[in-house]
Amino acid sequence: MTPQSDEDEVWRQIVASFNDTAERDSADQPWPDSENVPAEQQARRVVRPAETEHDDDHAEAAADGDEDEGHFEPPPPPPLPKLDLVTKVAWVALFGGPAYLLVAAMADWQMEGWALFTAVAAFIGGFVALVVRMGDGPPGDSGWDDGAVL
């Protein structure tokens, strides 16, 4: 017999016994003695960490007003880039078209065909403008490596 046929036979046995019941039901299995807990240990215990000299020194240093050396405060994020007029108009069109349709539908306004067309065209045009202007390569100042910056 080849190793492949042995593996096929094992799979056939697994598939054939898929719907069979287990030999021993879990309710019939005895409870292990190691899991039994005496009645006096069932009360709730509160575990507190041991106090050490380091904790006392740390509390005194904090009381003195010294800053924690391990505390990391990230720098403020860089400002958002300035958007040009085309990008601003594309964002307004992307959200303005559906917003107009939503407000008009909720207010039960009578919408003309040209207004519907303009709203849908604004949405599609804004989306297309943003996708076309989106860069598909790495930024020019990223250097030769696209890896993580630590």
N, CA, C and O atoms as a GROMACS GRO file, in nm:
protein
  600
    1MET      N    1   0.082  -0.118   0.000
    1MET     CA    2   0.000   0.000   0.000
    1MET      C    3   0.088   0.125   0.000
    1MET      O    4   0.191   0.129   0.067
    2THR      N    5   0.047   0.224  -0.074
    2THR     CA    6   0.124   0.348  -0.080
    2THR      C    7   0.076   0.443   0.030
    2THR      O    8  -0.035   0.426   0.081
    3PRO      N    9   0.158   0.540   0.067
    3PRO     CA   10   0.116   0.637   0.171
    3PRO      C   11  -0.012   0.712   0.130
    3PRO      O   12  -0.093   0.746   0.216
    4GLN      N   13  -0.029   0.737   0.002
    4GLN     CA   14  -0.148   0.808  -0.043
    4GLN      C   15  -0.273   0.725  -0.021
    4GLN      O   16  -0.376   0.779   0.020
    5SER      N   17  -0.267   0.594  -0.047
    5SER     CA   18  -0.384   0.509  -0.029
    5SER      C   19  -0.416   0.494   0.120
    5SER      O   20  -0.534   0.484   0.156
    6ASP      N   21  -0.314   0.492   0.207
    6ASP     CA   22  -0.339   0.487   0.351
    6ASP      C   23  -0.415   0.612   0.396
    6ASP      O   24  -0.509   0.604   0.474
    7GLU      N   25  -0.373   0.725   0.346
    7GLU     CA   26  -0.439   0.851   0.381
    7GLU      C   27  -0.582   0.853   0.329
    7GLU      O   28  -0.673   0.900   0.398
    8ASP      N   29  -0.603   0.803   0.208
    8ASP     CA   30  -0.738   0.796   0.152
    8ASP      C   31  -0.827   0.705   0.236
    8ASP      O   32  -0.944   0.736   0.258
    9GLU      N   33  -0.772   0.594   0.283
    9GLU     CA   34  -0.850   0.501   0.364
    9GLU      C   35  -0.887   0.565   0.499
    9GLU      O   36  -0.998   0.546   0.548
   10VAL      N   37  -0.796   0.640   0.558
   10VAL     CA   38  -0.825   0.707   0.684
   10VAL      C   39  -0.936   0.809   0.664
   10VAL      O   40  -1.026   0.820   0.747
   11TRP      N   41  -0.932   0.882   0.554
   11TRP     CA   42  -1.038   0.980   0.526
   11TRP      C   43  -1.173   0.910   0.503
   11TRP      O   44  -1.276   0.959   0.548
   12ARG      N   45  -1.171   0.798   0.435
   12ARG     CA   46  -1.296   0.724   0.414
   12ARG      C   47  -1.355   0.679   0.548
   12ARG      O   48  -1.476   0.685   0.567
   13GLN      N   49  -1.270   0.635   0.641
   13GLN     CA   50  -1.317   0.594   0.772
   13GLN      C   51  -1.375   0.713   0.850
   13GLN      O   52  -1.477   0.700   0.917
   14ILE      N   53  -1.310   0.828   0.841
   14ILE     CA   54  -1.359   0.948   0.910
   14ILE      C   55  -1.495   0.988   0.856
   14ILE      O   56  -1.586   1.017   0.933
   15VAL      N   57  -1.509   0.990   0.724
   15VAL     CA   58  -1.636   1.028   0.662
   15VAL      C   59  -1.744   0.926   0.694
   15VAL      O   60  -1.859   0.963   0.719
   16ALA      N   61  -1.710   0.798   0.693
   16ALA     CA   62  -1.809   0.694   0.721
   16ALA      C   63  -1.859   0.702   0.865
   16ALA      O   64  -1.975   0.671   0.891
   17SER      N   65  -1.775   0.740   0.959
   17SER     CA   66  -1.814   0.745   1.099
   17SER      C   67  -1.857   0.885   1.143
   17SER      O   68  -1.863   0.912   1.263
   18PHE      N   69  -1.885   0.971   1.051
   18PHE     CA   70  -1.920   1.110   1.086
   18PHE      C   71  -2.048   1.117   1.169
   18PHE      O   72  -2.052   1.189   1.269
   19ASN      N   73  -2.151   1.044   1.131
   19ASN     CA   74  -2.280   1.052   1.200
   19ASN      C   75  -2.294   0.951   1.313
   19ASN      O   76  -2.399   0.946   1.377
   20ASP      N   77  -2.194   0.869   1.338
   20ASP     CA   78  -2.200   0.772   1.446
   20ASP      C   79  -2.193   0.843   1.581
   20ASP      O   80  -2.135   0.951   1.592
   21THR      N   81  -2.253   0.782   1.682
   21THR     CA   82  -2.246   0.838   1.817
   21THR      C   83  -2.114   0.798   1.880
   21THR      O   84  -2.050   0.702   1.838
   22ALA      N   85  -2.076   0.871   1.981
   22ALA     CA   86  -1.952   0.843   2.051
   22ALA      C   87  -1.967   0.715   2.132
   22ALA      O   88  -2.078   0.677   2.169
   23GLU      N   89  -1.856   0.649   2.158
   23GLU     CA   90  -1.860   0.523   2.233
   23GLU      C   91  -1.907   0.546   2.375
   23GLU      O   92  -1.986   0.468   2.429
   24ARG      N   93  -1.860   0.654   2.438
   24ARG     CA   94  -1.900   0.685   2.574
   24ARG      C   95  -1.957   0.825   2.576
   24ARG      O   96  -1.896   0.918   2.524
   25ASP      N   97  -2.070   0.840   2.634
   25ASP     CA   98  -2.131   0.971   2.647
   25ASP      C   99  -2.058   1.048   2.757
   25ASP      O  100  -2.013   0.988   2.854
   26SER      N  101  -2.046   1.179   2.743
   26SER     CA  102  -1.973   1.257   2.842
   26SER      C  103  -2.043   1.257   2.978
   26SER      O  104  -1.978   1.279   3.080
   27ALA      N  105  -2.175   1.231   2.981
   27ALA     CA  106  -2.246   1.224   3.109
   27ALA      C  107  -2.208   1.098   3.185
   27ALA      O  108  -2.219   1.096   3.308
   28ASP      N  109  -2.165   0.994   3.116
   28ASP     CA  110  -2.128   0.869   3.181
   28ASP      C  111  -1.986   0.873   3.237
   28ASP      O  112  -1.951   0.789   3.321
   29GLN      N  113  -1.906   0.965   3.194
   29GLN     CA  114  -1.767   0.969   3.238
   29GLN      C  115  -1.762   1.023   3.381
   29GLN      O  116  -1.834   1.117   3.415
   30PRO      N  117  -1.676   0.964   3.466
   30PRO     CA  118  -1.669   1.010   3.605
   30PRO      C  119  -1.599   1.147   3.614
   30PRO      O  120  -1.516   1.184   3.531
   31TRP      N  121  -1.637   1.218   3.718
   31TRP     CA  122  -1.576   1.348   3.744
   31TRP      C  123  -1.438   1.324   3.804
   31TRP      O  124  -1.426   1.246   3.898
   32PRO      N  125  -1.332   1.389   3.752
   32PRO     CA  126  -1.198   1.364   3.808
   32PRO      C  127  -1.189   1.416   3.952
   32PRO      O  128  -1.243   1.522   3.985
   33ASP      N  129  -1.120   1.341   4.036
   33ASP     CA  130  -1.106   1.379   4.177
   33ASP      C  131  -1.029   1.511   4.192
   33ASP      O  132  -1.051   1.585   4.288
   34SER      N  133  -0.941   1.539   4.099
   34SER     CA  134  -0.863   1.662   4.109
   34SER      C  135  -0.949   1.786   4.093
   34SER      O  136  -0.907   1.896   4.130
   35GLU      N  137  -1.071   1.771   4.038
   35GLU     CA  138  -1.160   1.885   4.019
   35GLU      C  139  -1.250   1.910   4.140
   35GLU      O  140  -1.313   2.016   4.149
   36ASN      N  141  -1.256   1.815   4.231
   36ASN     CA  142  -1.340   1.833   4.350
   36ASN      C  143  -1.276   1.931   4.445
   36ASN      O  144  -1.157   1.920   4.476
   37VAL      N  145  -1.353   2.028   4.492
   37VAL     CA  146  -1.303   2.132   4.581
   37VAL      C  147  -1.371   2.113   4.716
   37VAL      O  148  -1.494   2.100   4.722
   38PRO      N  149  -1.295   2.112   4.825
   38PRO     CA  150  -1.358   2.102   4.957
   38PRO      C  151  -1.450   2.221   4.984
   38PRO      O  152  -1.432   2.328   4.927
   39ALA      N  153  -1.547   2.201   5.071
   39ALA     CA  154  -1.649   2.303   5.098
   39ALA      C  155  -1.589   2.430   5.156
   39ALA      O  156  -1.636   2.539   5.125
   40GLU      N  157  -1.486   2.419   5.242
   40GLU     CA  158  -1.429   2.540   5.304
   40GLU      C  159  -1.352   2.626   5.203
   40GLU      O  160  -1.331   2.744   5.230
   41GLN      N  161  -1.311   2.572   5.091
   41GLN     CA  162  -1.238   2.650   4.992
   41GLN      C  163  -1.330   2.715   4.890
   41GLN      O  164  -1.283   2.788   4.803
   42GLN      N  165  -1.459   2.691   4.899
   42GLN     CA  166  -1.549   2.748   4.801
   42GLN      C  167  -1.579   2.895   4.827
   42GLN      O  168  -1.632   2.964   4.740
   43ALA      N  169  -1.547   2.945   4.945
   43ALA     CA  170  -1.569   3.087   4.974
   43ALA      C  171  -1.476   3.172   4.886
   43ALA      O  172  -1.368   3.129   4.847
   44ARG      N  173  -1.521   3.290   4.856
   44ARG     CA  174  -1.443   3.377   4.768
   44ARG      C  175  -1.320   3.430   4.840
   44ARG      O  176  -1.327   3.472   4.956
   45ARG      N  177  -1.207   3.429   4.768
   45ARG     CA  178  -1.084   3.483   4.822
   45ARG      C  179  -1.046   3.607   4.744
   45ARG      O  180  -1.069   3.615   4.624
   46VAL      N  181  -0.989   3.703   4.812
   46VAL     CA  182  -0.938   3.822   4.747
   46VAL      C  183  -0.786   3.813   4.751
   46VAL      O  184  -0.726   3.803   4.858
   47VAL      N  185  -0.725   3.816   4.634
   47VAL     CA  186  -0.580   3.804   4.624
   47VAL      C  187  -0.524   3.942   4.593
   47VAL      O  188  -0.563   4.005   4.494
   48ARG      N  189  -0.434   3.989   4.678
   48ARG     CA  190  -0.372   4.120   4.657
   48ARG      C  191  -0.224   4.099   4.630
   48ARG      O  192  -0.163   4.008   4.685
   49PRO      N  193  -0.168   4.183   4.544
   49PRO     CA  194  -0.024   4.168   4.518
   49PRO      C  195   0.057   4.204   4.642
   49PRO      O  196   0.016   4.288   4.722
   50ALA      N  197   0.170   4.139   4.655
   50ALA     CA  198   0.258   4.165   4.769
   50ALA      C  199   0.319   4.304   4.756
   50ALA      O  200   0.357   4.347   4.646
   51GLU      N  201   0.329   4.374   4.867
   51GLU     CA  202   0.391   4.506   4.865
   51GLU      C  203   0.541   4.489   4.876
   51GLU      O  204   0.591   4.409   4.954
   52THR      N  205   0.612   4.566   4.795
   52THR     CA  206   0.757   4.560   4.797
   52THR      C  207   0.813   4.698   4.822
   52THR      O  208   0.739   4.797   4.821
   53GLU      N  209   0.942   4.706   4.842
   53GLU     CA  210   1.006   4.836   4.862
   53GLU      C  211   0.994   4.922   4.737
   53GLU      O  212   0.984   5.044   4.746
   54HIS      N  213   0.995   4.858   4.621
   54HIS     CA  214   0.985   4.931   4.495
   54HIS      C  215   0.853   5.007   4.488
   54HIS      O  216   0.848   5.122   4.444
   55ASP      N  217   0.744   4.942   4.533
   55ASP     CA  218   0.614   5.008   4.533
   55ASP      C  219   0.615   5.130   4.624
   55ASP      O  220   0.558   5.234   4.590
   56ASP      N  221   0.681   5.117   4.742
   56ASP     CA  222   0.687   5.230   4.834
   56ASP      C  223   0.768   5.344   4.775
   56ASP      O  224   0.731   5.461   4.788
   57ASP      N  225   0.880   5.311   4.710
   57ASP     CA  226   0.963   5.414   4.646
   57ASP      C  227   0.887   5.483   4.535
   57ASP      O  228   0.895   5.605   4.518
   58HIS      N  229   0.812   5.405   4.459
   58HIS     CA  230   0.735   5.460   4.348
   58HIS      C  231   0.626   5.553   4.400
   58HIS      O  232   0.601   5.658   4.341
   59ALA      N  233   0.562   5.515   4.510
   59ALA     CA  234   0.457   5.599   4.567
   59ALA      C  235   0.516   5.729   4.619
   59ALA      O  236   0.455   5.835   4.604
   60GLU      N  237   0.634   5.723   4.681
   60GLU     CA  238   0.699   5.845   4.729
   60GLU      C  239   0.740   5.936   4.614
   60GLU      O  240   0.725   6.057   4.623
   61ALA      N  241   0.791   5.877   4.505
   61ALA     CA  242   0.831   5.958   4.390
   61ALA      C  243   0.710   6.025   4.327
   61ALA      O  244   0.718   6.140   4.283
   62ALA      N  245   0.599   5.954   4.321
   62ALA     CA  246   0.477   6.013   4.264
   62ALA      C  247   0.425   6.122   4.355
   62ALA      O  248   0.372   6.223   4.308
   63ALA      N  249   0.440   6.104   4.486
   63ALA     CA  250   0.394   6.207   4.579
   63ALA      C  251   0.480   6.332   4.569
   63ALA      O  252   0.431   6.443   4.591
   64ASP      N  253   0.610   6.316   4.535
   64ASP     CA  254   0.698   6.430   4.521
   64ASP      C  255   0.672   6.509   4.394
   64ASP      O  256   0.724   6.620   4.378
   65GLY      N  257   0.592   6.456   4.302
   65GLY     CA  258   0.562   6.528   4.179
   65GLY      C  259   0.654   6.492   4.064
   65GLY      O  260   0.646   6.553   3.958
   66ASP      N  261   0.741   6.394   4.083
   66ASP     CA  262   0.827   6.352   3.973
   66ASP      C  263   0.742   6.281   3.868
   66ASP      O  264   0.648   6.209   3.900
   67GLU      N  265   0.778   6.303   3.741
   67GLU     CA  266   0.705   6.238   3.633
   67GLU      C  267   0.754   6.095   3.616
   67GLU      O  268   0.870   6.063   3.644
   68ASP      N  269   0.666   6.010   3.573
   68ASP     CA  270   0.699   5.870   3.549
   68ASP      C  271   0.784   5.861   3.423
   68ASP      O  272   0.746   5.913   3.318
   69GLU      N  273   0.898   5.797   3.433
   69GLU     CA  274   0.988   5.787   3.318
   69GLU      C  275   0.932   5.696   3.210
   69GLU      O  276   0.966   5.713   3.093
   70GLY      N  277   0.849   5.601   3.245
   70GLY     CA  278   0.796   5.506   3.148
   70GLY      C  279   0.675   5.558   3.072
   70GLY      O  280   0.625   5.489   2.982
   71HIS      N  281   0.626   5.675   3.106
   71HIS     CA  282   0.506   5.728   3.041
   71HIS      C  283   0.541   5.785   2.905
   71HIS      O  284   0.633   5.866   2.892
   72PHE      N  285   0.468   5.742   2.802
   72PHE     CA  286   0.491   5.791   2.666
   72PHE      C  287   0.374   5.877   2.624
   72PHE      O  288   0.259   5.833   2.630
   73GLU      N  289   0.403   5.995   2.582
   73GLU     CA  290   0.300   6.083   2.528
   73GLU      C  291   0.337   6.111   2.384
   73GLU      O  292   0.441   6.172   2.357
   74PRO      N  293   0.254   6.067   2.290
   74PRO     CA  294   0.290   6.084   2.150
   74PRO      C  295   0.288   6.231   2.109
   74PRO      O  296   0.217   6.312   2.169
   75PRO      N  297   0.367   6.264   2.008
   75PRO     CA  298   0.366   6.403   1.962
   75PRO      C  299   0.233   6.435   1.896
   75PRO      O  300   0.162   6.345   1.852
   76PRO      N  301   0.200   6.562   1.888
   76PRO     CA  302   0.073   6.597   1.822
   76PRO      C  303   0.078   6.558   1.675
   76PRO      O  304   0.183   6.564   1.612
   77PRO      N  305  -0.036   6.517   1.620
   77PRO     CA  306  -0.037   6.476   1.479
   77PRO      C  307  -0.010   6.595   1.388
   77PRO      O  308  -0.037   6.710   1.424
   78PRO      N  309   0.043   6.567   1.270
   78PRO     CA  310   0.068   6.678   1.177
   78PRO      C  311  -0.064   6.736   1.129
   78PRO      O  312  -0.166   6.668   1.131
   79PRO      N  313  -0.063   6.861   1.087
   79PRO     CA  314  -0.188   6.922   1.040
   79PRO      C  315  -0.236   6.855   0.912
   79PRO      O  316  -0.157   6.800   0.836
   80LEU      N  317  -0.366   6.861   0.890
   80LEU     CA  318  -0.423   6.804   0.768
   80LEU      C  319  -0.373   6.882   0.647
   80LEU      O  320  -0.353   7.003   0.657
   81PRO      N  321  -0.354   6.815   0.535
   81PRO     CA  322  -0.306   6.888   0.417
   81PRO      C  323  -0.415   6.982   0.365
   81PRO      O  324  -0.534   6.957   0.382
   82LYS      N  325  -0.372   7.091   0.304
   82LYS     CA  326  -0.464   7.188   0.245
   82LYS      C  327  -0.521   7.128   0.117
   82LYS      O  328  -0.446   7.074   0.035
   83LEU      N  329  -0.652   7.138   0.100
   83LEU     CA  330  -0.717   7.084  -0.018
   83LEU      C  331  -0.730   7.193  -0.124
   83LEU      O  332  -0.757   7.309  -0.093
   84ASP      N  333  -0.709   7.154  -0.248
   84ASP     CA  334  -0.729   7.249  -0.356
   84ASP      C  335  -0.878   7.258  -0.389
   84ASP      O  336  -0.957   7.178  -0.339
   85LEU      N  337  -0.916   7.353  -0.474
   85LEU     CA  338  -1.056   7.379  -0.504
   85LEU      C  339  -1.123   7.259  -0.570
   85LEU      O  340  -1.239   7.230  -0.540
   86VAL      N  341  -1.054   7.190  -0.659
   86VAL     CA  342  -1.113   7.075  -0.729
   86VAL      C  343  -1.148   6.964  -0.630
   86VAL      O  344  -1.254   6.903  -0.640
   87THR      N  345  -1.062   6.939  -0.535
   87THR     CA  346  -1.087   6.835  -0.436
   87THR      C  347  -1.204   6.874  -0.346
   87THR      O  348  -1.287   6.790  -0.313
   88LYS      N  349  -1.210   7.001  -0.306
   88LYS     CA  350  -1.321   7.047  -0.223
   88LYS      C  351  -1.454   7.032  -0.297
   88LYS      O  352  -1.552   6.985  -0.239
   89VAL      N  353  -1.457   7.071  -0.424
   89VAL     CA  354  -1.580   7.060  -0.503
   89VAL      C  355  -1.618   6.913  -0.520
   89VAL      O  356  -1.737   6.880  -0.516
   90ALA      N  357  -1.520   6.824  -0.539
   90ALA     CA  358  -1.549   6.682  -0.554
   90ALA      C  359  -1.610   6.625  -0.426
   90ALA      O  360  -1.704   6.546  -0.434
   91TRP      N  361  -1.559   6.663  -0.310
   91TRP     CA  362  -1.615   6.615  -0.184
   91TRP      C  363  -1.757   6.668  -0.163
   91TRP      O  364  -1.845   6.595  -0.118
   92VAL      N  365  -1.778   6.796  -0.195
   92VAL     CA  366  -1.912   6.853  -0.181
   92VAL      C  367  -2.009   6.782  -0.275
   92VAL      O  368  -2.122   6.753  -0.236
   93ALA      N  369  -1.967   6.754  -0.398
   93ALA     CA  370  -2.053   6.684  -0.493
   93ALA      C  371  -2.080   6.541  -0.448
   93ALA      O  372  -2.191   6.491  -0.463
   94LEU      N  373  -1.978   6.475  -0.394
   94LEU     CA  374  -1.994   6.336  -0.351
   94LEU      C  375  -2.098   6.324  -0.240
   94LEU      O  376  -2.180   6.231  -0.242
   95PHE      N  377  -2.096   6.415  -0.145
   95PHE     CA  378  -2.192   6.409  -0.035
   95PHE      C  379  -2.315   6.496  -0.059
   95PHE      O  380  -2.422   6.468  -0.004
   96GLY      N  381  -2.302   6.601  -0.137
   96GLY     CA  382  -2.413   6.693  -0.159
   96GLY      C  383  -2.524   6.634  -0.244
   96GLY      O  384  -2.641   6.659  -0.215
   97GLY      N  385  -2.491   6.558  -0.347
   97GLY     CA  386  -2.593   6.498  -0.433
   97GLY      C  387  -2.685   6.405  -0.356
   97GLY      O  388  -2.806   6.424  -0.359
   98PRO      N  389  -2.632   6.304  -0.286
   98PRO     CA  390  -2.718   6.217  -0.207
   98PRO      C  391  -2.788   6.291  -0.092
   98PRO      O  392  -2.901   6.258  -0.057
   99ALA      N  393  -2.721   6.391  -0.033
   99ALA     CA  394  -2.785   6.467   0.075
   99ALA      C  395  -2.907   6.542   0.023
   99ALA      O  396  -3.011   6.545   0.089
  100TYR      N  397  -2.896   6.602  -0.096
  100TYR     CA  398  -3.012   6.671  -0.156
  100TYR      C  399  -3.125   6.572  -0.181
  100TYR      O  400  -3.240   6.602  -0.151
  101LEU      N  401  -3.093   6.456  -0.237
  101LEU     CA  402  -3.197   6.356  -0.263
  101LEU      C  403  -3.264   6.310  -0.134
  101LEU      O  404  -3.385   6.291  -0.130
  102LEU      N  405  -3.185   6.290  -0.028
  102LEU     CA  406  -3.240   6.246   0.099
  102LEU      C  407  -3.331   6.352   0.160
  102LEU      O  408  -3.441   6.320   0.206
  103VAL      N  409  -3.285   6.478   0.161
  103VAL     CA  410  -3.367   6.586   0.217
  103VAL      C  411  -3.493   6.604   0.135
  103VAL      O  412  -3.601   6.622   0.192
  104ALA      N  413  -3.482   6.599   0.003
  104ALA     CA  414  -3.598   6.618  -0.084
  104ALA      C  415  -3.699   6.505  -0.064
  104ALA      O  416  -3.820   6.529  -0.067
  105ALA      N  417  -3.652   6.384  -0.045
  105ALA     CA  418  -3.743   6.272  -0.026
  105ALA      C  419  -3.811   6.279   0.111
  105ALA      O  420  -3.930   6.250   0.123
  106MET      N  421  -3.735   6.317   0.215
  106MET     CA  422  -3.793   6.325   0.349
  106MET      C  423  -3.889   6.443   0.361
  106MET      O  424  -3.988   6.435   0.434
  107ALA      N  425  -3.862   6.552   0.291
  107ALA     CA  426  -3.948   6.669   0.296
  107ALA      C  427  -4.064   6.659   0.197
  107ALA      O  428  -4.151   6.746   0.193
  108ASP      N  429  -4.066   6.553   0.118
  108ASP     CA  430  -4.171   6.528   0.019
  108ASP      C  431  -4.181   6.642  -0.083
  108ASP      O  432  -4.290   6.686  -0.120
  109TRP      N  433  -4.062   6.688  -0.126
  109TRP     CA  434  -4.058   6.792  -0.229
  109TRP      C  435  -4.086   6.728  -0.364
  109TRP      O  436  -4.054   6.612  -0.387
  110GLN      N  437  -4.146   6.805  -0.452
  110GLN     CA  438  -4.164   6.762  -0.590
  110GLN      C  439  -4.030   6.781  -0.662
  110GLN      O  440  -3.984   6.894  -0.675
  111MET      N  441  -3.969   6.672  -0.709
  111MET     CA  442  -3.837   6.681  -0.773
  111MET      C  443  -3.853   6.671  -0.923
  111MET      O  444  -3.918   6.579  -0.975
  112GLU      N  445  -3.794   6.765  -0.992
  112GLU     CA  446  -3.794   6.764  -1.138
  112GLU      C  447  -3.690   6.664  -1.187
  112GLU      O  448  -3.601   6.624  -1.112
  113GLY      N  449  -3.703   6.623  -1.310
  113GLY     CA  450  -3.610   6.527  -1.368
  113GLY      C  451  -3.469   6.581  -1.377
  113GLY      O  452  -3.373   6.506  -1.357
  114TRP      N  453  -3.453   6.708  -1.406
  114TRP     CA  454  -3.318   6.765  -1.418
  114TRP      C  455  -3.251   6.772  -1.281
  114TRP      O  456  -3.129   6.757  -1.272
  115ALA      N  457  -3.329   6.793  -1.173
  115ALA     CA  458  -3.271   6.799  -1.039
  115ALA      C  459  -3.222   6.660  -0.997
  115ALA      O  460  -3.115   6.647  -0.937
  116LEU      N  461  -3.299   6.558  -1.028
  116LEU     CA  462  -3.255   6.422  -0.999
  116LEU      C  463  -3.129   6.387  -1.075
  116LEU      O  464  -3.034   6.331  -1.020
  117PHE      N  465  -3.128   6.422  -1.205
  117PHE     CA  466  -3.011   6.394  -1.287
  117PHE      C  467  -2.889   6.467  -1.233
  117PHE      O  468  -2.780   6.410  -1.227
  118THR      N  469  -2.907   6.595  -1.194
  118THR     CA  470  -2.794   6.674  -1.143
  118THR      C  471  -2.740   6.614  -1.013
  118THR      O  472  -2.618   6.608  -0.994
  119ALA      N  473  -2.828   6.571  -0.925
  119ALA     CA  474  -2.783   6.514  -0.798
  119ALA      C  475  -2.706   6.384  -0.820
  119ALA      O  476  -2.601   6.363  -0.759
  120VAL      N  477  -2.759   6.297  -0.905
  120VAL     CA  478  -2.690   6.171  -0.932
  120VAL      C  479  -2.559   6.196  -1.007
  120VAL      O  480  -2.458   6.133  -0.978
  121ALA      N  481  -2.561   6.287  -1.103
  121ALA     CA  482  -2.438   6.320  -1.178
  121ALA      C  483  -2.334   6.381  -1.086
  121ALA      O  484  -2.215   6.354  -1.102
  122ALA      N  485  -2.376   6.464  -0.989
  122ALA     CA  486  -2.281   6.524  -0.895
  122ALA      C  487  -2.215   6.415  -0.811
  122ALA      O  488  -2.094   6.419  -0.789
  123PHE      N  489  -2.294   6.318  -0.765
  123PHE     CA  490  -2.238   6.208  -0.686
  123PHE      C  491  -2.137   6.129  -0.767
  123PHE      O  492  -2.026   6.103  -0.722
  124ILE      N  493  -2.176   6.090  -0.887
  124ILE     CA  494  -2.086   6.011  -0.971
  124ILE      C  495  -1.964   6.091  -1.011
  124ILE      O  496  -1.852   6.040  -1.008
  125GLY      N  497  -1.985   6.218  -1.048
  125GLY     CA  498  -1.872   6.303  -1.087
  125GLY      C  499  -1.775   6.326  -0.972
  125GLY      O  500  -1.654   6.325  -0.993
  126GLY      N  501  -1.827   6.348  -0.851
  126GLY     CA  502  -1.740   6.367  -0.735
  126GLY      C  503  -1.659   6.243  -0.705
  126GLY      O  504  -1.540   6.252  -0.674
  127PHE      N  505  -1.724   6.127  -0.714
  127PHE     CA  506  -1.653   6.001  -0.690
  127PHE      C  507  -1.543   5.980  -0.793
  127PHE      O  508  -1.430   5.946  -0.758
  128VAL      N  509  -1.577   6.001  -0.920
  128VAL     CA  510  -1.478   5.981  -1.027
  128VAL      C  511  -1.363   6.079  -1.012
  128VAL      O  512  -1.247   6.042  -1.030
  129ALA      N  513  -1.393   6.204  -0.978
  129ALA     CA  514  -1.287   6.305  -0.962
  129ALA      C  515  -1.192   6.266  -0.850
  129ALA      O  516  -1.070   6.280  -0.864
  130LEU      N  517  -1.245   6.218  -0.739
  130LEU     CA  518  -1.159   6.179  -0.627
  130LEU      C  519  -1.075   6.057  -0.660
  130LEU      O  520  -0.959   6.048  -0.621
  131VAL      N  521  -1.133   5.962  -0.732
  131VAL     CA  522  -1.058   5.841  -0.767
  131VAL      C  523  -0.949   5.874  -0.868
  131VAL      O  524  -0.837   5.823  -0.857
  132VAL      N  525  -0.980   5.959  -0.966
  132VAL     CA  526  -0.880   5.993  -1.068
  132VAL      C  527  -0.765   6.071  -1.006
  132VAL      O  528  -0.650   6.053  -1.045
  133ARG      N  529  -0.796   6.157  -0.911
  133ARG     CA  530  -0.690   6.239  -0.849
  133ARG      C  531  -0.613   6.164  -0.742
  133ARG      O  532  -0.509   6.211  -0.696
  134MET      N  533  -0.663   6.046  -0.702
  134MET     CA  534  -0.595   5.967  -0.600
  134MET      C  535  -0.465   5.912  -0.657
  134MET      O  536  -0.464   5.855  -0.767
  135GLY      N  537  -0.358   5.927  -0.585
  135GLY     CA  538  -0.229   5.875  -0.631
  135GLY      C  539  -0.225   5.725  -0.615
  135GLY      O  540  -0.270   5.671  -0.514
  136ASP      N  541  -0.170   5.656  -0.713
  136ASP     CA  542  -0.160   5.511  -0.704
  136ASP      C  543  -0.021   5.465  -0.667
  136ASP      O  544   0.003   5.344  -0.659
  137GLY      N  545   0.069   5.554  -0.645
  137GLY     CA  546   0.205   5.517  -0.608
  137GLY      C  547   0.239   5.570  -0.471
  137GLY      O  548   0.158   5.638  -0.408
  138PRO      N  549   0.359   5.539  -0.423
  138PRO     CA  550   0.400   5.591  -0.293
  138PRO      C  551   0.426   5.741  -0.302
  138PRO      O  552   0.450   5.793  -0.411
  139PRO      N  553   0.420   5.811  -0.190
  139PRO     CA  554   0.448   5.953  -0.192
  139PRO      C  555   0.590   5.980  -0.239
  139PRO      O  556   0.679   5.896  -0.224
  140GLY      N  557   0.611   6.096  -0.296
  140GLY     CA  558   0.742   6.130  -0.351
  140GLY      C  559   0.851   6.141  -0.246
  140GLY      O  560   0.968   6.122  -0.279
  141ASP      N  561   0.816   6.170  -0.123
  141ASP     CA  562   0.917   6.187  -0.019
  141ASP      C  563   0.938   6.062   0.065
  141ASP      O  564   1.000   6.069   0.172
  142SER      N  565   0.889   5.946   0.019
  142SER     CA  566   0.899   5.824   0.100
  142SER      C  567   1.036   5.758   0.089
  142SER      O  568   1.068   5.670   0.169
  143GLY      N  569   1.116   5.796  -0.008
  143GLY     CA  570   1.249   5.736  -0.020
  143GLY      C  571   1.242   5.603  -0.093
  143GLY      O  572   1.143   5.571  -0.158
  144TRP      N  573   1.350   5.526  -0.081
  144TRP     CA  574   1.360   5.400  -0.155
  144TRP      C  575   1.288   5.286  -0.084
  144TRP      O  576   1.257   5.185  -0.147
  145ASP      N  577   1.261   5.301   0.047
  145ASP     CA  578   1.205   5.190   0.124
  145ASP      C  579   1.061   5.221   0.163
  145ASP      O  580   1.033   5.329   0.216
  146ASP      N  581   0.968   5.126   0.137
  146ASP     CA  582   0.829   5.144   0.175
  146ASP      C  583   0.798   5.074   0.309
  146ASP      O  584   0.682   5.055   0.343
  147GLY      N  585   0.900   5.038   0.384
  147GLY     CA  586   0.878   4.962   0.507
  147GLY      C  587   0.827   5.049   0.619
  147GLY      O  588   0.801   5.168   0.601
  148ALA      N  589   0.814   4.987   0.736
  148ALA     CA  590   0.763   5.056   0.854
  148ALA      C  591   0.868   5.151   0.908
  148ALA      O  592   0.988   5.130   0.892
  149VAL      N  593   0.819   5.257   0.972
  149VAL     CA  594   0.907   5.354   1.036
  149VAL      C  595   0.895   5.334   1.186
  149VAL      O  596   0.784   5.342   1.240
  150LEU      N  597   1.005   5.309   1.252
  150LEU     CA  598   1.001   5.287   1.397
  150LEU      C  599   1.036   5.414   1.470
  150LEU      O  600   1.038   5.416   1.593
   0.00000   0.00000   0.00000
